[in-house]
Amino acid sequence: MRKKSGFTFVEQAIVLVPEFKMVVHKLEQQVTLRGQSRSTLQNYIRRIALFVIHFGKLPPED
């Protein structure tokens, strides 16, 4: 098993923008209700986390 070398993108995004944790929770619920896989959920969360890290804020909700 690999040794963890630092924070993941998701962890970094939560530290940078604490509200991101609520986005993760909401997305977990939506993906579960749609019957999508855990892998899909992790990919969605990781991509949004990269956005949060880059811009330093959450994307706007539509």
CHARMM-style PDB file with segment names, atoms N, HN, CA, C and O in Angstrom:
ATOM      1  N   MET     1       0.833  -1.176   0.000  1.00  0.00      PROA
ATOM      2  CA  MET     1       0.000   0.000   0.000  1.00  0.00      PROA
ATOM      3  C   MET     1       0.883   1.248   0.000  1.00  0.00      PROA
ATOM      4  O   MET     1       1.931   1.284   0.645  1.00  0.00      PROA
ATOM      5  N   ARG     2       0.445   2.253  -0.726  1.00  0.00      PROA
ATOM      6  HN  ARG     2      -0.406   2.223  -1.250  1.00  0.00      PROA
ATOM      7  CA  ARG     2       1.172   3.525  -0.799  1.00  0.00      PROA
ATOM      8  C   ARG     2       1.031   4.322   0.478  1.00  0.00      PROA
ATOM      9  O   ARG     2      -0.018   4.309   1.122  1.00  0.00      PROA
ATOM     10  N   LYS     3       2.086   5.009   0.835  1.00  0.00      PROA
ATOM     11  HN  LYS     3       2.938   5.020   0.312  1.00  0.00      PROA
ATOM     12  CA  LYS     3       2.035   5.912   1.977  1.00  0.00      PROA
ATOM     13  C   LYS     3       1.454   7.247   1.520  1.00  0.00      PROA
ATOM     14  O   LYS     3       1.850   7.785   0.486  1.00  0.00      PROA
ATOM     15  N   LYS     4       0.529   7.766   2.286  1.00  0.00      PROA
ATOM     16  HN  LYS     4       0.207   7.329   3.126  1.00  0.00      PROA
ATOM     17  CA  LYS     4      -0.097   9.042   1.956  1.00  0.00      PROA
ATOM     18  C   LYS     4       0.928  10.154   2.170  1.00  0.00      PROA
ATOM     19  O   LYS     4       1.491  10.289   3.256  1.00  0.00      PROA
ATOM     20  N   SER     5       1.162  10.945   1.131  1.00  0.00      PROA
ATOM     21  HN  SER     5       0.705  10.835   0.249  1.00  0.00      PROA
ATOM     22  CA  SER     5       2.204  11.970   1.200  1.00  0.00      PROA
ATOM     23  C   SER     5       1.684  13.358   1.585  1.00  0.00      PROA
ATOM     24  O   SER     5       2.480  14.238   1.911  1.00  0.00      PROA
ATOM     25  N   GLY     6       0.396  13.567   1.554  1.00  0.00      PROA
ATOM     26  HN  GLY     6      -0.251  12.852   1.289  1.00  0.00      PROA
ATOM     27  CA  GLY     6      -0.142  14.884   1.880  1.00  0.00      PROA
ATOM     28  C   GLY     6      -1.652  14.881   1.776  1.00  0.00      PROA
ATOM     29  O   GLY     6      -2.285  13.827   1.707  1.00  0.00      PROA
ATOM     30  N   PHE     7      -2.215  16.063   1.766  1.00  0.00      PROA
ATOM     31  HN  PHE     7      -1.701  16.919   1.823  1.00  0.00      PROA
ATOM     32  CA  PHE     7      -3.661  16.195   1.648  1.00  0.00      PROA
ATOM     33  C   PHE     7      -4.124  15.866   0.234  1.00  0.00      PROA
ATOM     34  O   PHE     7      -3.438  16.164  -0.744  1.00  0.00      PROA
ATOM     35  N   THR     8      -5.291  15.250   0.143  1.00  0.00      PROA
ATOM     36  HN  THR     8      -5.848  15.008   0.938  1.00  0.00      PROA
ATOM     37  CA  THR     8      -5.896  15.022  -1.171  1.00  0.00      PROA
ATOM     38  C   THR     8      -6.482  16.343  -1.667  1.00  0.00      PROA
ATOM     39  O   THR     8      -6.575  17.306  -0.906  1.00  0.00      PROA
ATOM     40  N   PHE     9      -6.871  16.390  -2.924  1.00  0.00      PROA
ATOM     41  HN  PHE     9      -6.795  15.607  -3.542  1.00  0.00      PROA
ATOM     42  CA  PHE     9      -7.493  17.596  -3.464  1.00  0.00      PROA
ATOM     43  C   PHE     9      -8.770  17.930  -2.692  1.00  0.00      PROA
ATOM     44  O   PHE     9      -9.052  19.098  -2.426  1.00  0.00      PROA
ATOM     45  N   VAL    10      -9.527  16.915  -2.340  1.00  0.00      PROA
ATOM     46  HN  VAL    10      -9.297  15.966  -2.556  1.00  0.00      PROA
ATOM     47  CA  VAL    10     -10.780  17.126  -1.618  1.00  0.00      PROA
ATOM     48  C   VAL    10     -10.486  17.711  -0.233  1.00  0.00      PROA
ATOM     49  O   VAL    10     -11.146  18.659   0.192  1.00  0.00      PROA
ATOM     50  N   GLU    11      -9.509  17.156   0.463  1.00  0.00      PROA
ATOM     51  HN  GLU    11      -8.973  16.386   0.118  1.00  0.00      PROA
ATOM     52  CA  GLU    11      -9.138  17.675   1.779  1.00  0.00      PROA
ATOM     53  C   GLU    11      -8.647  19.116   1.681  1.00  0.00      PROA
ATOM     54  O   GLU    11      -8.976  19.945   2.529  1.00  0.00      PROA
ATOM     55  N   GLN    12      -7.869  19.412   0.660  1.00  0.00      PROA
ATOM     56  HN  GLN    12      -7.601  18.739  -0.029  1.00  0.00      PROA
ATOM     57  CA  GLN    12      -7.377  20.779   0.462  1.00  0.00      PROA
ATOM     58  C   GLN    12      -8.541  21.739   0.239  1.00  0.00      PROA
ATOM     59  O   GLN    12      -8.560  22.840   0.788  1.00  0.00      PROA
ATOM     60  N   ALA    13      -9.510  21.317  -0.568  1.00  0.00      PROA
ATOM     61  HN  ALA    13      -9.495  20.422  -1.014  1.00  0.00      PROA
ATOM     62  CA  ALA    13     -10.661  22.167  -0.871  1.00  0.00      PROA
ATOM     63  C   ALA    13     -11.492  22.429   0.389  1.00  0.00      PROA
ATOM     64  O   ALA    13     -11.997  23.535   0.577  1.00  0.00      PROA
ATOM     65  N   ILE    14     -11.634  21.422   1.246  1.00  0.00      PROA
ATOM     66  HN  ILE    14     -11.224  20.523   1.093  1.00  0.00      PROA
ATOM     67  CA  ILE    14     -12.405  21.592   2.484  1.00  0.00      PROA
ATOM     68  C   ILE    14     -11.696  22.564   3.423  1.00  0.00      PROA
ATOM     69  O   ILE    14     -12.344  23.370   4.090  1.00  0.00      PROA
ATOM     70  N   VAL    15     -10.375  22.490   3.474  1.00  0.00      PROA
ATOM     71  HN  VAL    15      -9.849  21.835   2.932  1.00  0.00      PROA
ATOM     72  CA  VAL    15      -9.616  23.419   4.325  1.00  0.00      PROA
ATOM     73  C   VAL    15      -9.737  24.837   3.773  1.00  0.00      PROA
ATOM     74  O   VAL    15      -9.925  25.786   4.534  1.00  0.00      PROA
ATOM     75  N   LEU    16      -9.629  24.984   2.459  1.00  0.00      PROA
ATOM     76  HN  LEU    16      -9.476  24.213   1.840  1.00  0.00      PROA
ATOM     77  CA  LEU    16      -9.674  26.298   1.821  1.00  0.00      PROA
ATOM     78  C   LEU    16     -11.065  26.929   1.898  1.00  0.00      PROA
ATOM     79  O   LEU    16     -11.200  28.117   2.191  1.00  0.00      PROA
ATOM     80  N   VAL    17     -12.095  26.125   1.631  1.00  0.00      PROA
ATOM     81  HN  VAL    17     -11.985  25.160   1.393  1.00  0.00      PROA
ATOM     82  CA  VAL    17     -13.482  26.598   1.633  1.00  0.00      PROA
ATOM     83  C   VAL    17     -14.314  25.590   2.436  1.00  0.00      PROA
ATOM     84  O   VAL    17     -14.803  24.611   1.873  1.00  0.00      PROA
ATOM     85  N   PRO    18     -14.477  25.815   3.733  1.00  0.00      PROA
ATOM     86  CA  PRO    18     -15.177  24.850   4.586  1.00  0.00      PROA
ATOM     87  C   PRO    18     -16.587  24.483   4.114  1.00  0.00      PROA
ATOM     88  O   PRO    18     -17.065  23.384   4.398  1.00  0.00      PROA
ATOM     89  N   GLU    19     -17.247  25.377   3.408  1.00  0.00      PROA
ATOM     90  HN  GLU    19     -16.859  26.270   3.177  1.00  0.00      PROA
ATOM     91  CA  GLU    19     -18.591  25.090   2.888  1.00  0.00      PROA
ATOM     92  C   GLU    19     -18.578  23.954   1.876  1.00  0.00      PROA
ATOM     93  O   GLU    19     -19.621  23.366   1.590  1.00  0.00      PROA
ATOM     94  N   PHE    20     -17.416  23.642   1.336  1.00  0.00      PROA
ATOM     95  HN  PHE    20     -16.568  24.119   1.568  1.00  0.00      PROA
ATOM     96  CA  PHE    20     -17.296  22.570   0.349  1.00  0.00      PROA
ATOM     97  C   PHE    20     -17.734  21.230   0.941  1.00  0.00      PROA
ATOM     98  O   PHE    20     -18.206  20.352   0.217  1.00  0.00      PROA
ATOM     99  N   LYS    21     -17.579  21.076   2.246  1.00  0.00      PROA
ATOM    100  HN  LYS    21     -17.196  21.789   2.834  1.00  0.00      PROA
ATOM    101  CA  LYS    21     -17.982  19.830   2.905  1.00  0.00      PROA
ATOM    102  C   LYS    21     -19.481  19.589   2.732  1.00  0.00      PROA
ATOM    103  O   LYS    21     -19.911  18.449   2.556  1.00  0.00      PROA
ATOM    104  N   MET    22     -20.277  20.658   2.783  1.00  0.00      PROA
ATOM    105  HN  MET    22     -19.929  21.584   2.927  1.00  0.00      PROA
ATOM    106  CA  MET    22     -21.721  20.527   2.573  1.00  0.00      PROA
ATOM    107  C   MET    22     -22.046  20.159   1.122  1.00  0.00      PROA
ATOM    108  O   MET    22     -22.990  19.415   0.857  1.00  0.00      PROA
ATOM    109  N   VAL    23     -21.257  20.686   0.196  1.00  0.00      PROA
ATOM    110  HN  VAL    23     -20.490  21.291   0.411  1.00  0.00      PROA
ATOM    111  CA  VAL    23     -21.440  20.343  -1.216  1.00  0.00      PROA
ATOM    112  C   VAL    23     -21.197  18.847  -1.408  1.00  0.00      PROA
ATOM    113  O   VAL    23     -21.943  18.179  -2.123  1.00  0.00      PROA
ATOM    114  N   VAL    24     -20.161  18.330  -0.773  1.00  0.00      PROA
ATOM    115  HN  VAL    24     -19.554  18.873  -0.192  1.00  0.00      PROA
ATOM    116  CA  VAL    24     -19.843  16.903  -0.866  1.00  0.00      PROA
ATOM    117  C   VAL    24     -21.018  16.081  -0.328  1.00  0.00      PROA
ATOM    118  O   VAL    24     -21.423  15.099  -0.950  1.00  0.00      PROA
ATOM    119  N   HSD    25     -21.556  16.472   0.807  1.00  0.00      PROA
ATOM    120  HN  HSD    25     -21.227  17.269   1.313  1.00  0.00      PROA
ATOM    121  CA  HSD    25     -22.672  15.741   1.406  1.00  0.00      PROA
ATOM    122  C   HSD    25     -23.900  15.759   0.486  1.00  0.00      PROA
ATOM    123  O   HSD    25     -24.543  14.731   0.278  1.00  0.00      PROA
ATOM    124  N   LYS    26     -24.210  16.920  -0.053  1.00  0.00      PROA
ATOM    125  HN  LYS    26     -23.687  17.755   0.116  1.00  0.00      PROA
ATOM    126  CA  LYS    26     -25.368  17.054  -0.948  1.00  0.00      PROA
ATOM    127  C   LYS    26     -25.175  16.209  -2.214  1.00  0.00      PROA
ATOM    128  O   LYS    26     -26.110  15.555  -2.678  1.00  0.00      PROA
ATOM    129  N   LEU    27     -23.975  16.227  -2.758  1.00  0.00      PROA
ATOM    130  HN  LEU    27     -23.216  16.758  -2.381  1.00  0.00      PROA
ATOM    131  CA  LEU    27     -23.678  15.456  -3.959  1.00  0.00      PROA
ATOM    132  C   LEU    27     -23.768  13.959  -3.679  1.00  0.00      PROA
ATOM    133  O   LEU    27     -24.237  13.201  -4.528  1.00  0.00      PROA
ATOM    134  N   GLU    28     -23.327  13.525  -2.500  1.00  0.00      PROA
ATOM    135  HN  GLU    28     -22.946  14.141  -1.810  1.00  0.00      PROA
ATOM    136  CA  GLU    28     -23.444  12.114  -2.116  1.00  0.00      PROA
ATOM    137  C   GLU    28     -24.905  11.675  -2.142  1.00  0.00      PROA
ATOM    138  O   GLU    28     -25.225  10.597  -2.642  1.00  0.00      PROA
ATOM    139  N   GLN    29     -25.775  12.500  -1.610  1.00  0.00      PROA
ATOM    140  HN  GLN    29     -25.514  13.375  -1.203  1.00  0.00      PROA
ATOM    141  CA  GLN    29     -27.202  12.176  -1.593  1.00  0.00      PROA
ATOM    142  C   GLN    29     -27.764  12.084  -3.009  1.00  0.00      PROA
ATOM    143  O   GLN    29     -28.499  11.148  -3.326  1.00  0.00      PROA
ATOM    144  N   GLN    30     -27.424  13.045  -3.856  1.00  0.00      PROA
ATOM    145  HN  GLN    30     -26.828  13.805  -3.598  1.00  0.00      PROA
ATOM    146  CA  GLN    30     -27.948  13.068  -5.220  1.00  0.00      PROA
ATOM    147  C   GLN    30     -27.471  11.864  -6.027  1.00  0.00      PROA
ATOM    148  O   GLN    30     -28.258  11.238  -6.738  1.00  0.00      PROA
ATOM    149  N   VAL    31     -26.195  11.544  -5.920  1.00  0.00      PROA
ATOM    150  HN  VAL    31     -25.556  12.053  -5.343  1.00  0.00      PROA
ATOM    151  CA  VAL    31     -25.638  10.421  -6.673  1.00  0.00      PROA
ATOM    152  C   VAL    31     -26.248   9.104  -6.200  1.00  0.00      PROA
ATOM    153  O   VAL    31     -26.528   8.221  -7.009  1.00  0.00      PROA
ATOM    154  N   THR    32     -26.452   8.974  -4.894  1.00  0.00      PROA
ATOM    155  HN  THR    32     -26.224   9.692  -4.237  1.00  0.00      PROA
ATOM    156  CA  THR    32     -27.068   7.764  -4.340  1.00  0.00      PROA
ATOM    157  C   THR    32     -28.501   7.617  -4.842  1.00  0.00      PROA
ATOM    158  O   THR    32     -28.913   6.525  -5.235  1.00  0.00      PROA
ATOM    159  N   LEU    33     -29.259   8.707  -4.831  1.00  0.00      PROA
ATOM    160  HN  LEU    33     -28.925   9.594  -4.512  1.00  0.00      PROA
ATOM    161  CA  LEU    33     -30.639   8.652  -5.305  1.00  0.00      PROA
ATOM    162  C   LEU    33     -30.725   8.284  -6.785  1.00  0.00      PROA
ATOM    163  O   LEU    33     -31.672   7.620  -7.207  1.00  0.00      PROA
ATOM    164  N   ARG    34     -29.751   8.708  -7.564  1.00  0.00      PROA
ATOM    165  HN  ARG    34     -28.981   9.247  -7.222  1.00  0.00      PROA
ATOM    166  CA  ARG    34     -29.727   8.382  -9.003  1.00  0.00      PROA
ATOM    167  C   ARG    34     -29.217   6.979  -9.278  1.00  0.00      PROA
ATOM    168  O   ARG    34     -29.321   6.484 -10.400  1.00  0.00      PROA
ATOM    169  N   GLY    35     -28.663   6.334  -8.249  1.00  0.00      PROA
ATOM    170  HN  GLY    35     -28.579   6.736  -7.338  1.00  0.00      PROA
ATOM    171  CA  GLY    35     -28.150   4.978  -8.428  1.00  0.00      PROA
ATOM    172  C   GLY    35     -26.805   4.925  -9.133  1.00  0.00      PROA
ATOM    173  O   GLY    35     -26.438   3.895  -9.698  1.00  0.00      PROA
ATOM    174  N   GLN    36     -26.069   6.028  -9.105  1.00  0.00      PROA
ATOM    175  HN  GLN    36     -26.367   6.866  -8.647  1.00  0.00      PROA
ATOM    176  CA  GLN    36     -24.759   6.058  -9.755  1.00  0.00      PROA
ATOM    177  C   GLN    36     -23.711   5.433  -8.835  1.00  0.00      PROA
ATOM    178  O   GLN    36     -23.932   5.291  -7.632  1.00  0.00      PROA
ATOM    179  N   SER    37     -22.581   5.064  -9.409  1.00  0.00      PROA
ATOM    180  HN  SER    37     -22.401   5.179 -10.386  1.00  0.00      PROA
ATOM    181  CA  SER    37     -21.547   4.349  -8.656  1.00  0.00      PROA
ATOM    182  C   SER    37     -20.750   5.265  -7.735  1.00  0.00      PROA
ATOM    183  O   SER    37     -20.751   6.487  -7.884  1.00  0.00      PROA
ATOM    184  N   ARG    38     -20.076   4.641  -6.787  1.00  0.00      PROA
ATOM    185  HN  ARG    38     -20.075   3.648  -6.666  1.00  0.00      PROA
ATOM    186  CA  ARG    38     -19.193   5.357  -5.856  1.00  0.00      PROA
ATOM    187  C   ARG    38     -18.060   6.030  -6.641  1.00  0.00      PROA
ATOM    188  O   ARG    38     -17.618   7.123  -6.288  1.00  0.00      PROA
ATOM    189  N   SER    39     -17.605   5.383  -7.687  1.00  0.00      PROA
ATOM    190  HN  SER    39     -17.964   4.495  -7.975  1.00  0.00      PROA
ATOM    191  CA  SER    39     -16.540   5.935  -8.535  1.00  0.00      PROA
ATOM    192  C   SER    39     -16.995   7.240  -9.191  1.00  0.00      PROA
ATOM    193  O   SER    39     -16.234   8.204  -9.264  1.00  0.00      PROA
ATOM    194  N   THR    40     -18.230   7.260  -9.662  1.00  0.00      PROA
ATOM    195  HN  THR    40     -18.849   6.477  -9.603  1.00  0.00      PROA
ATOM    196  CA  THR    40     -18.788   8.478 -10.263  1.00  0.00      PROA
ATOM    197  C   THR    40     -18.802   9.596  -9.240  1.00  0.00      PROA
ATOM    198  O   THR    40     -18.415  10.725  -9.539  1.00  0.00      PROA
ATOM    199  N   LEU    41     -19.247   9.283  -8.036  1.00  0.00      PROA
ATOM    200  HN  LEU    41     -19.561   8.365  -7.793  1.00  0.00      PROA
ATOM    201  CA  LEU    41     -19.284  10.266  -6.961  1.00  0.00      PROA
ATOM    202  C   LEU    41     -17.894  10.824  -6.690  1.00  0.00      PROA
ATOM    203  O   LEU    41     -17.722  12.040  -6.605  1.00  0.00      PROA
ATOM    204  N   GLN    42     -16.910   9.957  -6.554  1.00  0.00      PROA
ATOM    205  HN  GLN    42     -17.050   8.969  -6.622  1.00  0.00      PROA
ATOM    206  CA  GLN    42     -15.551  10.403  -6.259  1.00  0.00      PROA
ATOM    207  C   GLN    42     -14.990  11.277  -7.377  1.00  0.00      PROA
ATOM    208  O   GLN    42     -14.284  12.250  -7.115  1.00  0.00      PROA
ATOM    209  N   ASN    43     -15.306  10.928  -8.621  1.00  0.00      PROA
ATOM    210  HN  ASN    43     -15.880  10.137  -8.834  1.00  0.00      PROA
ATOM    211  CA  ASN    43     -14.849  11.744  -9.749  1.00  0.00      PROA
ATOM    212  C   ASN    43     -15.496  13.123  -9.734  1.00  0.00      PROA
ATOM    213  O   ASN    43     -14.813  14.125  -9.948  1.00  0.00      PROA
ATOM    214  N   TYR    44     -16.808  13.191  -9.483  1.00  0.00      PROA
ATOM    215  HN  TYR    44     -17.362  12.377  -9.309  1.00  0.00      PROA
ATOM    216  CA  TYR    44     -17.495  14.483  -9.395  1.00  0.00      PROA
ATOM    217  C   TYR    44     -16.886  15.348  -8.295  1.00  0.00      PROA
ATOM    218  O   TYR    44     -16.595  16.525  -8.508  1.00  0.00      PROA
ATOM    219  N   ILE    45     -16.698  14.755  -7.121  1.00  0.00      PROA
ATOM    220  HN  ILE    45     -16.934  13.798  -6.949  1.00  0.00      PROA
ATOM    221  CA  ILE    45     -16.168  15.501  -5.976  1.00  0.00      PROA
ATOM    222  C   ILE    45     -14.755  16.003  -6.262  1.00  0.00      PROA
ATOM    223  O   ILE    45     -14.425  17.150  -5.964  1.00  0.00      PROA
ATOM    224  N   ARG    46     -13.935  15.146  -6.834  1.00  0.00      PROA
ATOM    225  HN  ARG    46     -14.203  14.214  -7.076  1.00  0.00      PROA
ATOM    226  CA  ARG    46     -12.554  15.533  -7.126  1.00  0.00      PROA
ATOM    227  C   ARG    46     -12.490  16.692  -8.134  1.00  0.00      PROA
ATOM    228  O   ARG    46     -11.683  17.608  -7.978  1.00  0.00      PROA
ATOM    229  N   ARG    47     -13.335  16.647  -9.159  1.00  0.00      PROA
ATOM    230  HN  ARG    47     -13.991  15.903  -9.286  1.00  0.00      PROA
ATOM    231  CA  ARG    47     -13.325  17.713 -10.181  1.00  0.00      PROA
ATOM    232  C   ARG    47     -13.793  19.042  -9.578  1.00  0.00      PROA
ATOM    233  O   ARG    47     -13.217  20.089  -9.875  1.00  0.00      PROA
ATOM    234  N   ILE    48     -14.819  19.010  -8.743  1.00  0.00      PROA
ATOM    235  HN  ILE    48     -15.286  18.159  -8.502  1.00  0.00      PROA
ATOM    236  CA  ILE    48     -15.292  20.236  -8.102  1.00  0.00      PROA
ATOM    237  C   ILE    48     -14.230  20.753  -7.134  1.00  0.00      PROA
ATOM    238  O   ILE    48     -14.031  21.962  -7.014  1.00  0.00      PROA
ATOM    239  N   ALA    49     -13.548  19.835  -6.442  1.00  0.00      PROA
ATOM    240  HN  ALA    49     -13.709  18.853  -6.539  1.00  0.00      PROA
ATOM    241  CA  ALA    49     -12.476  20.224  -5.511  1.00  0.00      PROA
ATOM    242  C   ALA    49     -11.366  20.969  -6.251  1.00  0.00      PROA
ATOM    243  O   ALA    49     -10.840  21.957  -5.739  1.00  0.00      PROA
ATOM    244  N   LEU    50     -11.008  20.511  -7.436  1.00  0.00      PROA
ATOM    245  HN  LEU    50     -11.435  19.708  -7.852  1.00  0.00      PROA
ATOM    246  CA  LEU    50      -9.971  21.196  -8.224  1.00  0.00      PROA
ATOM    247  C   LEU    50     -10.415  22.615  -8.583  1.00  0.00      PROA
ATOM    248  O   LEU    50      -9.609  23.545  -8.558  1.00  0.00      PROA
ATOM    249  N   PHE    51     -11.688  22.777  -8.913  1.00  0.00      PROA
ATOM    250  HN  PHE    51     -12.343  22.022  -8.933  1.00  0.00      PROA
ATOM    251  CA  PHE    51     -12.238  24.099  -9.199  1.00  0.00      PROA
ATOM    252  C   PHE    51     -12.121  24.988  -7.968  1.00  0.00      PROA
ATOM    253  O   PHE    51     -11.672  26.130  -8.056  1.00  0.00      PROA
ATOM    254  N   VAL    52     -12.532  24.451  -6.814  1.00  0.00      PROA
ATOM    255  HN  VAL    52     -12.898  23.523  -6.742  1.00  0.00      PROA
ATOM    256  CA  VAL    52     -12.493  25.208  -5.551  1.00  0.00      PROA
ATOM    257  C   VAL    52     -11.066  25.632  -5.227  1.00  0.00      PROA
ATOM    258  O   VAL    52     -10.834  26.773  -4.825  1.00  0.00      PROA
ATOM    259  N   ILE    53     -10.127  24.739  -5.395  1.00  0.00      PROA
ATOM    260  HN  ILE    53     -10.316  23.813  -5.722  1.00  0.00      PROA
ATOM    261  CA  ILE    53      -8.726  25.062  -5.106  1.00  0.00      PROA
ATOM    262  C   ILE    53      -8.221  26.154  -6.048  1.00  0.00      PROA
ATOM    263  O   ILE    53      -7.536  27.085  -5.621  1.00  0.00      PROA
ATOM    264  N   HSD    54      -8.558  26.035  -7.313  1.00  0.00      PROA
ATOM    265  HN  HSD    54      -9.114  25.279  -7.659  1.00  0.00      PROA
ATOM    266  CA  HSD    54      -8.076  27.003  -8.302  1.00  0.00      PROA
ATOM    267  C   HSD    54      -8.639  28.407  -8.065  1.00  0.00      PROA
ATOM    268  O   HSD    54      -7.901  29.392  -8.076  1.00  0.00      PROA
ATOM    269  N   PHE    55      -9.959  28.485  -7.849  1.00  0.00      PROA
ATOM    270  HN  PHE    55     -10.558  27.685  -7.840  1.00  0.00      PROA
ATOM    271  CA  PHE    55     -10.612  29.794  -7.726  1.00  0.00      PROA
ATOM    272  C   PHE    55     -10.768  30.274  -6.284  1.00  0.00      PROA
ATOM    273  O   PHE    55     -11.045  31.450  -6.045  1.00  0.00      PROA
ATOM    274  N   GLY    56     -10.591  29.366  -5.327  1.00  0.00      PROA
ATOM    275  HN  GLY    56     -10.367  28.412  -5.521  1.00  0.00      PROA
ATOM    276  CA  GLY    56     -10.695  29.755  -3.930  1.00  0.00      PROA
ATOM    277  C   GLY    56     -12.112  29.997  -3.453  1.00  0.00      PROA
ATOM    278  O   GLY    56     -12.323  30.644  -2.427  1.00  0.00      PROA
ATOM    279  N   LYS    57     -13.086  29.480  -4.190  1.00  0.00      PROA
ATOM    280  HN  LYS    57     -12.915  28.954  -5.024  1.00  0.00      PROA
ATOM    281  CA  LYS    57     -14.490  29.629  -3.805  1.00  0.00      PROA
ATOM    282  C   LYS    57     -15.302  28.535  -4.482  1.00  0.00      PROA
ATOM    283  O   LYS    57     -14.823  27.849  -5.385  1.00  0.00      PROA
ATOM    284  N   LEU    58     -16.545  28.387  -4.024  1.00  0.00      PROA
ATOM    285  HN  LEU    58     -16.934  28.944  -3.291  1.00  0.00      PROA
ATOM    286  CA  LEU    58     -17.440  27.388  -4.615  1.00  0.00      PROA
ATOM    287  C   LEU    58     -17.962  27.873  -5.958  1.00  0.00      PROA
ATOM    288  O   LEU    58     -18.099  29.078  -6.169  1.00  0.00      PROA
ATOM    289  N   PRO    59     -18.255  26.947  -6.873  1.00  0.00      PROA
ATOM    290  CA  PRO    59     -18.876  27.357  -8.133  1.00  0.00      PROA
ATOM    291  C   PRO    59     -20.306  27.844  -7.848  1.00  0.00      PROA
ATOM    292  O   PRO    59     -20.923  27.401  -6.879  1.00  0.00      PROA
ATOM    293  N   PRO    60     -20.827  28.730  -8.664  1.00  0.00      PROA
ATOM    294  CA  PRO    60     -22.202  29.205  -8.446  1.00  0.00      PROA
ATOM    295  C   PRO    60     -23.201  28.081  -8.674  1.00  0.00      PROA
ATOM    296  O   PRO    60     -23.011  27.237  -9.550  1.00  0.00      PROA
ATOM    297  N   GLU    61     -24.269  28.076  -7.879  1.00  0.00      PROA
ATOM    298  HN  GLU    61     -24.423  28.762  -7.168  1.00  0.00      PROA
ATOM    299  CA  GLU    61     -25.347  27.092  -8.061  1.00  0.00      PROA
ATOM    300  C   GLU    61     -26.356  27.652  -9.031  1.00  0.00      PROA
ATOM    301  O   GLU    61     -26.711  28.829  -8.974  1.00  0.00      PROA
ATOM    302  N   ASP    62     -26.816  26.796  -9.923  1.00  0.00      PROA
ATOM    303  HN  ASP    62     -26.528  25.840  -9.970  1.00  0.00      PROA
ATOM    304  CA  ASP    62     -27.854  27.210 -10.882  1.00  0.00      PROA
ATOM    305  C   ASP    62     -29.145  26.525 -10.569  1.00  0.00      PROA
ATOM    306  OT1 ASP    62     -30.141  26.740 -11.260  1.00  0.00      PROA
TER     307      ASP     62
END
